[in-house]
Amino acid sequence: MPPLPHSKAWYAHLAAELGGYHHPWRRVLDGPDPEQTFDLLLEQVLRPDARVLEAGCGHGPDALRFGQTVQQWIAYDQVPELLEMARRNAPHAVFEEWNGKDALPAALQDPFDVIVSRRGPTSIILRLPELAAPGAQFLYVGPRLTVPQVAERLTAVQWRIVAEWSISVQAYAPTWEDWRMRGEWMDEPVSRADWEAGVTPQGMPYREERYVVLARATSS
């Protein structure tokens, strides 16, 4: 029996099959990748003297891309197979195995100036008071137009949403297998009948969506 989607074993399987934390389906976009908003904002909030914590780092693409532009980039994930890849991909960064819920590892106990999560766990929000330096910022991108627990958890820890963006771009899954894998990843039901009824020459149309939020502690 294959592992349950989004379980620890499932992410380990992705690491082995796809070489990292990648969406397993192909897609064709009619516009810019909606996640570019997160990329541009991250470039703006980073500074050379910043200590950065990344939640749910996967195989380390952001640590590789941005980690050498700051004083220190520390990241965590709960999947050892992904962390092994991350350490190879970004040897200048520090990677810890953590689930975001247990006691803080020693490497995460000094305060951070920027805390980021690219489609990673929202549980990190509840730990922001322990992790953040004065004036720290939190930047998150989620896989849908709304991710309710983000706003709720920020309110619970008395952090203020400074700005938020909802981005939607027309996309197509070019084959049935791509559409099936997307449904599994997004926990959305799919069927052959729906595929045959809705497919176009470009593939099955859907909206590629992202919710981006920038937040600060209320007292900052």
Disulfide bonds with the S-S distance in Angstrom:
none
